[in-house]
Amino acid sequence: MEVPDSTKKKYVAQANATSPSLLLSWLSIANQCDLNYKGSRNQRLTVELALMKMANVNALFKAPDADDKKVTAEPAALKKKVN
C-alpha cells in the first residue's frame, strides 16, 4: 500500500485487535453491499443496512460476560415425552 508508515502501523494495530473471522464477515457484508448498490432503488438504505449488519456481527463475536449468561428453565410441557 502506498500510505505513510504511521498509517500502516495503525492498520496493523487495528487488524491485530480484531479477529480474522470478524474481518472476513465485514468484508463479505461490504462486498454484498457493493454488488447490490447500483441496482438498488434506495442506495442509502443499502449502505445503512450493511453498516447495521456489521455492527450486529461485531456484537456476535464478542465473548459474553458472566452477567450475560442467563440460564432459562425448560417449560415442564417440553420435558414430557410424547407417547
mmCIF file of the N, C-alpha and C atoms, coordinates in Angstrom:
data_MODEL
# 
_entry.id   MODEL 
# 
loop_
_atom_site.group_PDB 
_atom_site.id 
_atom_site.type_symbol 
_atom_site.label_atom_id 
_atom_site.label_alt_id 
_atom_site.label_comp_id 
_atom_site.label_asym_id 
_atom_site.label_entity_id 
_atom_site.label_seq_id 
_atom_site.pdbx_PDB_ins_code 
_atom_site.Cartn_x 
_atom_site.Cartn_y 
_atom_site.Cartn_z 
_atom_site.occupancy 
_atom_site.B_iso_or_equiv 
_atom_site.pdbx_formal_charge 
_atom_site.auth_seq_id 
_atom_site.auth_comp_id 
_atom_site.auth_asym_id 
_atom_site.auth_atom_id 
_atom_site.pdbx_PDB_model_num 
ATOM 1   N N  . MET A 1 1  ? 0.839   -1.178  0.000  1.00 0.00 ? 1  MET A N  1 
ATOM 2   C CA . MET A 1 1  ? 0.000   0.000   0.000  1.00 0.00 ? 1  MET A CA 1 
ATOM 3   C C  . MET A 1 1  ? 0.883   1.240   0.000  1.00 0.00 ? 1  MET A C  1 
ATOM 4   N N  . GLU A 1 2  ? 0.394   2.245   -0.662 1.00 0.00 ? 2  GLU A N  1 
ATOM 5   C CA . GLU A 1 2  ? 1.126   3.492   -0.720 1.00 0.00 ? 2  GLU A CA 1 
ATOM 6   C C  . GLU A 1 2  ? 0.533   4.484   0.276  1.00 0.00 ? 2  GLU A C  1 
ATOM 7   N N  . VAL A 1 3  ? 0.851   4.251   1.537  1.00 0.00 ? 3  VAL A N  1 
ATOM 8   C CA . VAL A 1 3  ? 0.408   5.134   2.625  1.00 0.00 ? 3  VAL A CA 1 
ATOM 9   C C  . VAL A 1 3  ? 1.603   5.371   3.541  1.00 0.00 ? 3  VAL A C  1 
ATOM 10  N N  . PRO A 1 4  ? 1.545   6.432   4.327  1.00 0.00 ? 4  PRO A N  1 
ATOM 11  C CA . PRO A 1 4  ? 2.655   6.694   5.251  1.00 0.00 ? 4  PRO A CA 1 
ATOM 12  C C  . PRO A 1 4  ? 2.834   5.540   6.257  1.00 0.00 ? 4  PRO A C  1 
ATOM 13  N N  . ASP A 1 5  ? 4.037   5.417   6.775  1.00 0.00 ? 5  ASP A N  1 
ATOM 14  C CA . ASP A 1 5  ? 4.336   4.357   7.747  1.00 0.00 ? 5  ASP A CA 1 
ATOM 15  C C  . ASP A 1 5  ? 3.451   4.447   8.979  1.00 0.00 ? 5  ASP A C  1 
ATOM 16  N N  . SER A 1 6  ? 3.125   5.656   9.401  1.00 0.00 ? 6  SER A N  1 
ATOM 17  C CA . SER A 1 6  ? 2.274   5.814   10.581 1.00 0.00 ? 6  SER A CA 1 
ATOM 18  C C  . SER A 1 6  ? 0.888   5.222   10.327 1.00 0.00 ? 6  SER A C  1 
ATOM 19  N N  . THR A 1 7  ? 0.383   5.370   9.107  1.00 0.00 ? 7  THR A N  1 
ATOM 20  C CA . THR A 1 7  ? -0.919  4.806   8.758  1.00 0.00 ? 7  THR A CA 1 
ATOM 21  C C  . THR A 1 7  ? -0.835  3.288   8.702  1.00 0.00 ? 7  THR A C  1 
ATOM 22  N N  . LYS A 1 8  ? 0.250   2.764   8.152  1.00 0.00 ? 8  LYS A N  1 
ATOM 23  C CA . LYS A 1 8  ? 0.446   1.309   8.111  1.00 0.00 ? 8  LYS A CA 1 
ATOM 24  C C  . LYS A 1 8  ? 0.456   0.719   9.522  1.00 0.00 ? 8  LYS A C  1 
ATOM 25  N N  . LYS A 1 9  ? 1.118   1.419   10.447 1.00 0.00 ? 9  LYS A N  1 
ATOM 26  C CA . LYS A 1 9  ? 1.177   0.943   11.831 1.00 0.00 ? 9  LYS A CA 1 
ATOM 27  C C  . LYS A 1 9  ? -0.216  0.922   12.460 1.00 0.00 ? 9  LYS A C  1 
ATOM 28  N N  . LYS A 1 10 ? -1.033  1.926   12.145 1.00 0.00 ? 10 LYS A N  1 
ATOM 29  C CA . LYS A 1 10 ? -2.406  1.960   12.659 1.00 0.00 ? 10 LYS A CA 1 
ATOM 30  C C  . LYS A 1 10 ? -3.218  0.798   12.094 1.00 0.00 ? 10 LYS A C  1 
ATOM 31  N N  . TYR A 1 11 ? -3.048  0.525   10.795 1.00 0.00 ? 11 TYR A N  1 
ATOM 32  C CA . TYR A 1 11 ? -3.757  -0.595  10.173 1.00 0.00 ? 11 TYR A CA 1 
ATOM 33  C C  . TYR A 1 11 ? -3.375  -1.916  10.830 1.00 0.00 ? 11 TYR A C  1 
ATOM 34  N N  . VAL A 1 12 ? -2.097  -2.092  11.079 1.00 0.00 ? 12 VAL A N  1 
ATOM 35  C CA . VAL A 1 12 ? -1.615  -3.328  11.707 1.00 0.00 ? 12 VAL A CA 1 
ATOM 36  C C  . VAL A 1 12 ? -2.183  -3.460  13.119 1.00 0.00 ? 12 VAL A C  1 
ATOM 37  N N  . ALA A 1 13 ? -2.173  -2.378  13.867 1.00 0.00 ? 13 ALA A N  1 
ATOM 38  C CA . ALA A 1 13 ? -2.703  -2.411  15.234 1.00 0.00 ? 13 ALA A CA 1 
ATOM 39  C C  . ALA A 1 13 ? -4.198  -2.740  15.234 1.00 0.00 ? 13 ALA A C  1 
ATOM 40  N N  . GLN A 1 14 ? -4.949  -2.147  14.312 1.00 0.00 ? 14 GLN A N  1 
ATOM 41  C CA . GLN A 1 14 ? -6.382  -2.424  14.235 1.00 0.00 ? 14 GLN A CA 1 
ATOM 42  C C  . GLN A 1 14 ? -6.646  -3.859  13.803 1.00 0.00 ? 14 GLN A C  1 
ATOM 43  N N  . ALA A 1 15 ? -5.868  -4.356  12.858 1.00 0.00 ? 15 ALA A N  1 
ATOM 44  C CA . ALA A 1 15 ? -6.040  -5.729  12.390 1.00 0.00 ? 15 ALA A CA 1 
ATOM 45  C C  . ALA A 1 15 ? -5.721  -6.729  13.503 1.00 0.00 ? 15 ALA A C  1 
ATOM 46  N N  . ASN A 1 16 ? -4.710  -6.439  14.303 1.00 0.00 ? 16 ASN A N  1 
ATOM 47  C CA . ASN A 1 16 ? -4.348  -7.329  15.400 1.00 0.00 ? 16 ASN A CA 1 
ATOM 48  C C  . ASN A 1 16 ? -5.366  -7.305  16.531 1.00 0.00 ? 16 ASN A C  1 
ATOM 49  N N  . ALA A 1 17 ? -6.114  -6.219  16.642 1.00 0.00 ? 17 ALA A N  1 
ATOM 50  C CA . ALA A 1 17 ? -7.112  -6.094  17.707 1.00 0.00 ? 17 ALA A CA 1 
ATOM 51  C C  . ALA A 1 17 ? -8.436  -6.762  17.340 1.00 0.00 ? 17 ALA A C  1 
ATOM 52  N N  . THR A 1 18 ? -8.557  -7.227  16.109 1.00 0.00 ? 18 THR A N  1 
ATOM 53  C CA . THR A 1 18 ? -9.803  -7.808  15.621 1.00 0.00 ? 18 THR A CA 1 
ATOM 54  C C  . THR A 1 18 ? -9.544  -9.218  15.123 1.00 0.00 ? 18 THR A C  1 
ATOM 55  N N  . SER A 1 19 ? -10.513 -10.108 15.343 1.00 0.00 ? 19 SER A N  1 
ATOM 56  C CA . SER A 1 19 ? -10.341 -11.493 14.911 1.00 0.00 ? 19 SER A CA 1 
ATOM 57  C C  . SER A 1 19 ? -10.464 -11.597 13.392 1.00 0.00 ? 19 SER A C  1 
ATOM 58  N N  . PRO A 1 20 ? -9.740  -12.534 12.797 1.00 0.00 ? 20 PRO A N  1 
ATOM 59  C CA . PRO A 1 20 ? -9.850  -12.731 11.346 1.00 0.00 ? 20 PRO A CA 1 
ATOM 60  C C  . PRO A 1 20 ? -11.282 -13.073 10.914 1.00 0.00 ? 20 PRO A C  1 
ATOM 61  N N  . SER A 1 21 ? -12.002 -13.798 11.720 1.00 0.00 ? 21 SER A N  1 
ATOM 62  C CA . SER A 1 21 ? -13.385 -14.143 11.380 1.00 0.00 ? 21 SER A CA 1 
ATOM 63  C C  . SER A 1 21 ? -14.253 -12.901 11.275 1.00 0.00 ? 21 SER A C  1 
ATOM 64  N N  . LEU A 1 22 ? -14.058 -11.980 12.193 1.00 0.00 ? 22 LEU A N  1 
ATOM 65  C CA . LEU A 1 22 ? -14.827 -10.741 12.171 1.00 0.00 ? 22 LEU A CA 1 
ATOM 66  C C  . LEU A 1 22 ? -14.472 -9.910  10.942 1.00 0.00 ? 22 LEU A C  1 
ATOM 67  N N  . LEU A 1 23 ? -13.186 -9.813  10.631 1.00 0.00 ? 23 LEU A N  1 
ATOM 68  C CA . LEU A 1 23 ? -12.757 -9.065  9.453  1.00 0.00 ? 23 LEU A CA 1 
ATOM 69  C C  . LEU A 1 23 ? -13.345 -9.667  8.176  1.00 0.00 ? 23 LEU A C  1 
ATOM 70  N N  . LEU A 1 24 ? -13.322 -10.992 8.070  1.00 0.00 ? 24 LEU A N  1 
ATOM 71  C CA . LEU A 1 24 ? -13.881 -11.646 6.889  1.00 0.00 ? 24 LEU A CA 1 
ATOM 72  C C  . LEU A 1 24 ? -15.386 -11.432 6.794  1.00 0.00 ? 24 LEU A C  1 
ATOM 73  N N  . SER A 1 25 ? -16.061 -11.432 7.911  1.00 0.00 ? 25 SER A N  1 
ATOM 74  C CA . SER A 1 25 ? -17.502 -11.175 7.906  1.00 0.00 ? 25 SER A CA 1 
ATOM 75  C C  . SER A 1 25 ? -17.791 -9.758  7.427  1.00 0.00 ? 25 SER A C  1 
ATOM 76  N N  . TRP A 1 26 ? -17.030 -8.799  7.922  1.00 0.00 ? 26 TRP A N  1 
ATOM 77  C CA . TRP A 1 26 ? -17.208 -7.408  7.490  1.00 0.00 ? 26 TRP A CA 1 
ATOM 78  C C  . TRP A 1 26 ? -16.937 -7.267  5.991  1.00 0.00 ? 26 TRP A C  1 
ATOM 79  N N  . LEU A 1 27 ? -15.882 -7.910  5.508  1.00 0.00 ? 27 LEU A N  1 
ATOM 80  C CA . LEU A 1 27 ? -15.563 -7.833  4.082  1.00 0.00 ? 27 LEU A CA 1 
ATOM 81  C C  . LEU A 1 27 ? -16.666 -8.457  3.237  1.00 0.00 ? 27 LEU A C  1 
ATOM 82  N N  . SER A 1 28 ? -17.222 -9.550  3.701  1.00 0.00 ? 28 SER A N  1 
ATOM 83  C CA . SER A 1 28 ? -18.312 -10.195 2.984  1.00 0.00 ? 28 SER A CA 1 
ATOM 84  C C  . SER A 1 28 ? -19.542 -9.288  2.904  1.00 0.00 ? 28 SER A C  1 
ATOM 85  N N  . ILE A 1 29 ? -19.884 -8.644  4.013  1.00 0.00 ? 29 ILE A N  1 
ATOM 86  C CA . ILE A 1 29 ? -21.024 -7.725  4.042  1.00 0.00 ? 29 ILE A CA 1 
ATOM 87  C C  . ILE A 1 29 ? -20.761 -6.528  3.128  1.00 0.00 ? 29 ILE A C  1 
ATOM 88  N N  . ALA A 1 30 ? -19.547 -5.987  3.168  1.00 0.00 ? 30 ALA A N  1 
ATOM 89  C CA . ALA A 1 30 ? -19.194 -4.852  2.322  1.00 0.00 ? 30 ALA A CA 1 
ATOM 90  C C  . ALA A 1 30 ? -19.236 -5.237  0.843  1.00 0.00 ? 30 ALA A C  1 
ATOM 91  N N  . ASN A 1 31 ? -18.777 -6.427  0.516  1.00 0.00 ? 31 ASN A N  1 
ATOM 92  C CA . ASN A 1 31 ? -18.812 -6.900  -0.860 1.00 0.00 ? 31 ASN A CA 1 
ATOM 93  C C  . ASN A 1 31 ? -20.250 -7.045  -1.354 1.00 0.00 ? 31 ASN A C  1 
ATOM 94  N N  . GLN A 1 32 ? -21.101 -7.631  -0.529 1.00 0.00 ? 32 GLN A N  1 
ATOM 95  C CA . GLN A 1 32 ? -22.507 -7.795  -0.898 1.00 0.00 ? 32 GLN A CA 1 
ATOM 96  C C  . GLN A 1 32 ? -23.175 -6.438  -1.092 1.00 0.00 ? 32 GLN A C  1 
ATOM 97  N N  . CYS A 1 33 ? -22.853 -5.481  -0.248 1.00 0.00 ? 33 CYS A N  1 
ATOM 98  C CA . CYS A 1 33 ? -23.378 -4.122  -0.376 1.00 0.00 ? 33 CYS A CA 1 
ATOM 99  C C  . CYS A 1 33 ? -22.923 -3.504  -1.698 1.00 0.00 ? 33 CYS A C  1 
ATOM 100 N N  . ASP A 1 34 ? -21.670 -3.689  -2.035 1.00 0.00 ? 34 ASP A N  1 
ATOM 101 C CA . ASP A 1 34 ? -21.130 -3.157  -3.276 1.00 0.00 ? 34 ASP A CA 1 
ATOM 102 C C  . ASP A 1 34 ? -21.844 -3.743  -4.489 1.00 0.00 ? 34 ASP A C  1 
ATOM 103 N N  . LEU A 1 35 ? -22.107 -5.046  -4.456 1.00 0.00 ? 35 LEU A N  1 
ATOM 104 C CA . LEU A 1 35 ? -22.785 -5.704  -5.569 1.00 0.00 ? 35 LEU A CA 1 
ATOM 105 C C  . LEU A 1 35 ? -24.225 -5.220  -5.729 1.00 0.00 ? 35 LEU A C  1 
ATOM 106 N N  . ASN A 1 36 ? -24.893 -4.924  -4.611 1.00 0.00 ? 36 ASN A N  1 
ATOM 107 C CA . ASN A 1 36 ? -26.298 -4.517  -4.646 1.00 0.00 ? 36 ASN A CA 1 
ATOM 108 C C  . ASN A 1 36 ? -26.486 -3.011  -4.820 1.00 0.00 ? 36 ASN A C  1 
ATOM 109 N N  . TYR A 1 37 ? -25.431 -2.241  -4.652 1.00 0.00 ? 37 TYR A N  1 
ATOM 110 C CA . TYR A 1 37 ? -25.541 -0.777  -4.606 1.00 0.00 ? 37 TYR A CA 1 
ATOM 111 C C  . TYR A 1 37 ? -26.125 -0.173  -5.888 1.00 0.00 ? 37 TYR A C  1 
ATOM 112 N N  . LYS A 1 38 ? -25.558 -0.508  -7.036 1.00 0.00 ? 38 LYS A N  1 
ATOM 113 C CA . LYS A 1 38 ? -26.001 0.120   -8.285 1.00 0.00 ? 38 LYS A CA 1 
ATOM 114 C C  . LYS A 1 38 ? -27.443 -0.223  -8.624 1.00 0.00 ? 38 LYS A C  1 
ATOM 115 N N  . GLY A 1 39 ? -27.860 -1.440  -8.365 1.00 0.00 ? 39 GLY A N  1 
ATOM 116 C CA . GLY A 1 39 ? -29.210 -1.865  -8.706 1.00 0.00 ? 39 GLY A CA 1 
ATOM 117 C C  . GLY A 1 39 ? -30.265 -1.491  -7.687 1.00 0.00 ? 39 GLY A C  1 
ATOM 118 N N  . SER A 1 40 ? -29.838 -0.899  -6.597 1.00 0.00 ? 40 SER A N  1 
ATOM 119 C CA . SER A 1 40 ? -30.771 -0.565  -5.522 1.00 0.00 ? 40 SER A CA 1 
ATOM 120 C C  . SER A 1 40 ? -31.557 0.701   -5.839 1.00 0.00 ? 40 SER A C  1 
ATOM 121 N N  . ARG A 1 41 ? -32.838 0.690   -5.476 1.00 0.00 ? 41 ARG A N  1 
ATOM 122 C CA . ARG A 1 41 ? -33.650 1.896   -5.635 1.00 0.00 ? 41 ARG A CA 1 
ATOM 123 C C  . ARG A 1 41 ? -33.322 2.912   -4.544 1.00 0.00 ? 41 ARG A C  1 
ATOM 124 N N  . ASN A 1 42 ? -32.899 2.419   -3.410 1.00 0.00 ? 42 ASN A N  1 
ATOM 125 C CA . ASN A 1 42 ? -32.554 3.297   -2.303 1.00 0.00 ? 42 ASN A CA 1 
ATOM 126 C C  . ASN A 1 42 ? -31.132 2.948   -1.865 1.00 0.00 ? 42 ASN A C  1 
ATOM 127 N N  . GLN A 1 43 ? -30.155 3.569   -2.499 1.00 0.00 ? 43 GLN A N  1 
ATOM 128 C CA . GLN A 1 43 ? -28.755 3.236   -2.258 1.00 0.00 ? 43 GLN A CA 1 
ATOM 129 C C  . GLN A 1 43 ? -28.323 3.561   -0.833 1.00 0.00 ? 43 GLN A C  1 
ATOM 130 N N  . ARG A 1 44 ? -28.857 4.634   -0.286 1.00 0.00 ? 44 ARG A N  1 
ATOM 131 C CA . ARG A 1 44 ? -28.503 4.997   1.089  1.00 0.00 ? 44 ARG A CA 1 
ATOM 132 C C  . ARG A 1 44 ? -28.959 3.904   2.057  1.00 0.00 ? 44 ARG A C  1 
ATOM 133 N N  . LEU A 1 45 ? -30.155 3.382   1.851  1.00 0.00 ? 45 LEU A N  1 
ATOM 134 C CA . LEU A 1 45 ? -30.664 2.312   2.706  1.00 0.00 ? 45 LEU A CA 1 
ATOM 135 C C  . LEU A 1 45 ? -29.795 1.069   2.592  1.00 0.00 ? 45 LEU A C  1 
ATOM 136 N N  . THR A 1 46 ? -29.345 0.771   1.385  1.00 0.00 ? 46 THR A N  1 
ATOM 137 C CA . THR A 1 46 ? -28.468 -0.387  1.176  1.00 0.00 ? 46 THR A CA 1 
ATOM 138 C C  . THR A 1 46 ? -27.200 -0.263  2.013  1.00 0.00 ? 46 THR A C  1 
ATOM 139 N N  . VAL A 1 47 ? -26.606 0.912   2.019  1.00 0.00 ? 47 VAL A N  1 
ATOM 140 C CA . VAL A 1 47 ? -25.381 1.142   2.794  1.00 0.00 ? 47 VAL A CA 1 
ATOM 141 C C  . VAL A 1 47 ? -25.683 1.105   4.292  1.00 0.00 ? 47 VAL A C  1 
ATOM 142 N N  . GLU A 1 48 ? -26.780 1.734   4.708  1.00 0.00 ? 48 GLU A N  1 
ATOM 143 C CA . GLU A 1 48 ? -27.125 1.759   6.130  1.00 0.00 ? 48 GLU A CA 1 
ATOM 144 C C  . GLU A 1 48 ? -27.409 0.353   6.657  1.00 0.00 ? 48 GLU A C  1 
ATOM 145 N N  . LEU A 1 49 ? -28.080 -0.469  5.855  1.00 0.00 ? 49 LEU A N  1 
ATOM 146 C CA . LEU A 1 49 ? -28.327 -1.850  6.276  1.00 0.00 ? 49 LEU A CA 1 
ATOM 147 C C  . LEU A 1 49 ? -27.027 -2.637  6.398  1.00 0.00 ? 49 LEU A C  1 
ATOM 148 N N  . ALA A 1 50 ? -26.104 -2.394  5.477  1.00 0.00 ? 50 ALA A N  1 
ATOM 149 C CA . ALA A 1 50 ? -24.806 -3.070  5.562  1.00 0.00 ? 50 ALA A CA 1 
ATOM 150 C C  . ALA A 1 50 ? -24.070 -2.672  6.834  1.00 0.00 ? 50 ALA A C  1 
ATOM 151 N N  . LEU A 1 51 ? -24.118 -1.389  7.170  1.00 0.00 ? 51 LEU A N  1 
ATOM 152 C CA . LEU A 1 51 ? -23.459 -0.937  8.401  1.00 0.00 ? 51 LEU A CA 1 
ATOM 153 C C  . LEU A 1 51 ? -24.121 -1.537  9.639  1.00 0.00 ? 51 LEU A C  1 
ATOM 154 N N  . MET A 1 52 ? -25.444 -1.650  9.608  1.00 0.00 ? 52 MET A N  1 
ATOM 155 C CA . MET A 1 52 ? -26.154 -2.257  10.739 1.00 0.00 ? 52 MET A CA 1 
ATOM 156 C C  . MET A 1 52 ? -25.780 -3.737  10.870 1.00 0.00 ? 52 MET A C  1 
ATOM 157 N N  . LYS A 1 53 ? -25.642 -4.422  9.743  1.00 0.00 ? 53 LYS A N  1 
ATOM 158 C CA . LYS A 1 53 ? -25.220 -5.832  9.774  1.00 0.00 ? 53 LYS A CA 1 
ATOM 159 C C  . LYS A 1 53 ? -23.824 -5.952  10.367 1.00 0.00 ? 53 LYS A C  1 
ATOM 160 N N  . MET A 1 54 ? -22.946 -5.037  9.974  1.00 0.00 ? 54 MET A N  1 
ATOM 161 C CA . MET A 1 54 ? -21.575 -5.066  10.505 1.00 0.00 ? 54 MET A CA 1 
ATOM 162 C C  . MET A 1 54 ? -21.571 -4.850  12.016 1.00 0.00 ? 54 MET A C  1 
ATOM 163 N N  . ALA A 1 55 ? -22.394 -3.932  12.476 1.00 0.00 ? 55 ALA A N  1 
ATOM 164 C CA . ALA A 1 55 ? -22.474 -3.676  13.919 1.00 0.00 ? 55 ALA A CA 1 
ATOM 165 C C  . ALA A 1 55 ? -23.011 -4.899  14.654 1.00 0.00 ? 55 ALA A C  1 
ATOM 166 N N  . ASN A 1 56 ? -23.967 -5.593  14.063 1.00 0.00 ? 56 ASN A N  1 
ATOM 167 C CA . ASN A 1 56 ? -24.535 -6.780  14.693 1.00 0.00 ? 56 ASN A CA 1 
ATOM 168 C C  . ASN A 1 56 ? -23.536 -7.918  14.706 1.00 0.00 ? 56 ASN A C  1 
ATOM 169 N N  . VAL A 1 57 ? -22.803 -8.098  13.628 1.00 0.00 ? 57 VAL A N  1 
ATOM 170 C CA . VAL A 1 57 ? -21.786 -9.154  13.574 1.00 0.00 ? 57 VAL A CA 1 
ATOM 171 C C  . VAL A 1 57 ? -20.747 -8.912  14.653 1.00 0.00 ? 57 VAL A C  1 
ATOM 172 N N  . ASN A 1 58 ? -20.377 -7.662  14.860 1.00 0.00 ? 58 ASN A N  1 
ATOM 173 C CA . ASN A 1 58 ? -19.415 -7.308  15.898 1.00 0.00 ? 58 ASN A CA 1 
ATOM 174 C C  . ASN A 1 58 ? -19.917 -7.770  17.266 1.00 0.00 ? 58 ASN A C  1 
ATOM 175 N N  . ALA A 1 59 ? -21.207 -7.578  17.535 1.00 0.00 ? 59 ALA A N  1 
ATOM 176 C CA . ALA A 1 59 ? -21.780 -7.986  18.813 1.00 0.00 ? 59 ALA A CA 1 
ATOM 177 C C  . ALA A 1 59 ? -21.766 -9.507  18.957 1.00 0.00 ? 59 ALA A C  1 
ATOM 178 N N  . LEU A 1 60 ? -21.942 -10.224 17.863 1.00 0.00 ? 60 LEU A N  1 
ATOM 179 C CA . LEU A 1 60 ? -21.945 -11.686 17.917 1.00 0.00 ? 60 LEU A CA 1 
ATOM 180 C C  . LEU A 1 60 ? -20.568 -12.267 18.210 1.00 0.00 ? 60 LEU A C  1 
ATOM 181 N N  . PHE A 1 61 ? -19.524 -11.555 17.802 1.00 0.00 ? 61 PHE A N  1 
ATOM 182 C CA . PHE A 1 61 ? -18.170 -12.056 18.004 1.00 0.00 ? 61 PHE A CA 1 
ATOM 183 C C  . PHE A 1 61 ? -17.606 -11.729 19.379 1.00 0.00 ? 61 PHE A C  1 
ATOM 184 N N  . LYS A 1 62 ? -18.246 -10.832 20.121 1.00 0.00 ? 62 LYS A N  1 
ATOM 185 C CA . LYS A 1 62 ? -17.772 -10.505 21.457 1.00 0.00 ? 62 LYS A CA 1 
ATOM 186 C C  . LYS A 1 62 ? -18.105 -11.639 22.406 1.00 0.00 ? 62 LYS A C  1 
ATOM 187 N N  . ALA A 1 63 ? -17.186 -11.959 23.290 1.00 0.00 ? 63 ALA A N  1 
ATOM 188 C CA . ALA A 1 63 ? -17.421 -13.000 24.283 1.00 0.00 ? 63 ALA A CA 1 
ATOM 189 C C  . ALA A 1 63 ? -18.424 -12.512 25.312 1.00 0.00 ? 63 ALA A C  1 
ATOM 190 N N  . PRO A 1 64 ? -19.383 -13.344 25.673 1.00 0.00 ? 64 PRO A N  1 
ATOM 191 C CA . PRO A 1 64 ? -20.370 -12.920 26.671 1.00 0.00 ? 64 PRO A CA 1 
ATOM 192 C C  . PRO A 1 64 ? -19.742 -12.773 28.051 1.00 0.00 ? 64 PRO A C  1 
ATOM 193 N N  . ASP A 1 65 ? -20.207 -11.784 28.790 1.00 0.00 ? 65 ASP A N  1 
ATOM 194 C CA . ASP A 1 65 ? -19.769 -11.598 30.162 1.00 0.00 ? 65 ASP A CA 1 
ATOM 195 C C  . ASP A 1 65 ? -20.492 -12.592 31.056 1.00 0.00 ? 65 ASP A C  1 
ATOM 196 N N  . ALA A 1 66 ? -20.023 -12.744 32.266 1.00 0.00 ? 66 ALA A N  1 
ATOM 197 C CA . ALA A 1 66 ? -20.666 -13.649 33.214 1.00 0.00 ? 66 ALA A CA 1 
ATOM 198 C C  . ALA A 1 66 ? -22.098 -13.207 33.487 1.00 0.00 ? 66 ALA A C  1 
ATOM 199 N N  . ASP A 1 67 ? -22.342 -11.894 33.489 1.00 0.00 ? 67 ASP A N  1 
ATOM 200 C CA . ASP A 1 67 ? -23.684 -11.373 33.724 1.00 0.00 ? 67 ASP A CA 1 
ATOM 201 C C  . ASP A 1 67 ? -24.622 -11.678 32.568 1.00 0.00 ? 67 ASP A C  1 
ATOM 202 N N  . ASP A 1 68 ? -24.072 -11.850 31.359 1.00 0.00 ? 68 ASP A N  1 
ATOM 203 C CA . ASP A 1 68 ? -24.893 -12.093 30.179 1.00 0.00 ? 68 ASP A CA 1 
ATOM 204 C C  . ASP A 1 68 ? -25.370 -13.543 30.094 1.00 0.00 ? 68 ASP A C  1 
ATOM 205 N N  . LYS A 1 69 ? -24.739 -14.437 30.828 1.00 0.00 ? 69 LYS A N  1 
ATOM 206 C CA . LYS A 1 69 ? -25.101 -15.847 30.768 1.00 0.00 ? 69 LYS A CA 1 
ATOM 207 C C  . LYS A 1 69 ? -26.308 -16.098 31.669 1.00 0.00 ? 69 LYS A C  1 
ATOM 208 N N  . LYS A 1 70 ? -27.446 -16.200 31.037 1.00 0.00 ? 70 LYS A N  1 
ATOM 209 C CA . LYS A 1 70 ? -28.666 -16.450 31.786 1.00 0.00 ? 70 LYS A CA 1 
ATOM 210 C C  . LYS A 1 70 ? -29.190 -17.829 31.421 1.00 0.00 ? 70 LYS A C  1 
ATOM 211 N N  . VAL A 1 71 ? -29.453 -18.620 32.398 1.00 0.00 ? 71 VAL A N  1 
ATOM 212 C CA . VAL A 1 71 ? -29.984 -19.952 32.176 1.00 0.00 ? 71 VAL A CA 1 
ATOM 213 C C  . VAL A 1 71 ? -31.493 -19.856 32.211 1.00 0.00 ? 71 VAL A C  1 
ATOM 214 N N  . THR A 1 72 ? -32.106 -20.349 31.159 1.00 0.00 ? 72 THR A N  1 
ATOM 215 C CA . THR A 1 72 ? -33.556 -20.347 31.126 1.00 0.00 ? 72 THR A CA 1 
ATOM 216 C C  . THR A 1 72 ? -34.049 -21.750 31.392 1.00 0.00 ? 72 THR A C  1 
ATOM 217 N N  . ALA A 1 73 ? -35.027 -21.841 32.253 1.00 0.00 ? 73 ALA A N  1 
ATOM 218 C CA . ALA A 1 73 ? -35.585 -23.142 32.587 1.00 0.00 ? 73 ALA A CA 1 
ATOM 219 C C  . ALA A 1 73 ? -36.461 -23.615 31.443 1.00 0.00 ? 73 ALA A C  1 
ATOM 220 N N  . GLU A 1 74 ? -36.388 -24.904 31.185 1.00 0.00 ? 74 GLU A N  1 
ATOM 221 C CA . GLU A 1 74 ? -37.211 -25.505 30.144 1.00 0.00 ? 74 GLU A CA 1 
ATOM 222 C C  . GLU A 1 74 ? -38.611 -25.718 30.697 1.00 0.00 ? 74 GLU A C  1 
ATOM 223 N N  . PRO A 1 75 ? -39.658 -25.290 29.998 1.00 0.00 ? 75 PRO A N  1 
ATOM 224 C CA . PRO A 1 75 ? -41.014 -25.484 30.495 1.00 0.00 ? 75 PRO A CA 1 
ATOM 225 C C  . PRO A 1 75 ? -41.317 -26.965 30.694 1.00 0.00 ? 75 PRO A C  1 
ATOM 226 N N  . ALA A 1 76 ? -42.125 -27.261 31.694 1.00 0.00 ? 76 ALA A N  1 
ATOM 227 C CA . ALA A 1 76 ? -42.461 -28.644 32.028 1.00 0.00 ? 76 ALA A CA 1 
ATOM 228 C C  . ALA A 1 76 ? -43.109 -29.353 30.847 1.00 0.00 ? 76 ALA A C  1 
ATOM 229 N N  . ALA A 1 77 ? -43.907 -28.642 30.071 1.00 0.00 ? 77 ALA A N  1 
ATOM 230 C CA . ALA A 1 77 ? -44.586 -29.256 28.929 1.00 0.00 ? 77 ALA A CA 1 
ATOM 231 C C  . ALA A 1 77 ? -43.595 -29.778 27.899 1.00 0.00 ? 77 ALA A C  1 
ATOM 232 N N  . LEU A 1 78 ? -42.448 -29.137 27.769 1.00 0.00 ? 78 LEU A N  1 
ATOM 233 C CA . LEU A 1 78 ? -41.446 -29.595 26.814 1.00 0.00 ? 78 LEU A CA 1 
ATOM 234 C C  . LEU A 1 78 ? -40.650 -30.778 27.340 1.00 0.00 ? 78 LEU A C  1 
ATOM 235 N N  . LYS A 1 79 ? -40.612 -30.953 28.637 1.00 0.00 ? 79 LYS A N  1 
ATOM 236 C CA . LYS A 1 79 ? -39.861 -32.049 29.247 1.00 0.00 ? 79 LYS A CA 1 
ATOM 237 C C  . LYS A 1 79 ? -40.580 -33.380 29.112 1.00 0.00 ? 79 LYS A C  1 
ATOM 238 N N  . LYS A 1 80 ? -41.931 -33.349 28.995 1.00 0.00 ? 80 LYS A N  1 
ATOM 239 C CA . LYS A 1 80 ? -42.695 -34.592 28.900 1.00 0.00 ? 80 LYS A CA 1 
ATOM 240 C C  . LYS A 1 80 ? -42.454 -35.246 27.555 1.00 0.00 ? 80 LYS A C  1 
ATOM 241 N N  . LYS A 1 81 ? -42.330 -36.561 27.582 1.00 0.00 ? 81 LYS A N  1 
ATOM 242 C CA . LYS A 1 81 ? -42.165 -37.316 26.359 1.00 0.00 ? 81 LYS A CA 1 
ATOM 243 C C  . LYS A 1 81 ? -43.529 -37.562 25.744 1.00 0.00 ? 81 LYS A C  1 
ATOM 244 N N  . VAL A 1 82 ? -43.582 -37.465 24.428 1.00 0.00 ? 82 VAL A N  1 
ATOM 245 C CA . VAL A 1 82 ? -44.827 -37.726 23.710 1.00 0.00 ? 82 VAL A CA 1 
ATOM 246 C C  . VAL A 1 82 ? -44.850 -39.212 23.386 1.00 0.00 ? 82 VAL A C  1 
ATOM 247 N N  . ASN A 1 83 ? -45.898 -39.900 23.803 1.00 0.00 ? 83 ASN A N  1 
ATOM 248 C CA . ASN A 1 83 ? -46.021 -41.347 23.520 1.00 0.00 ? 83 ASN A CA 1 
ATOM 249 C C  . ASN A 1 83 ? -46.834 -41.585 22.282 1.00 0.00 ? 83 ASN A C  1 
# 
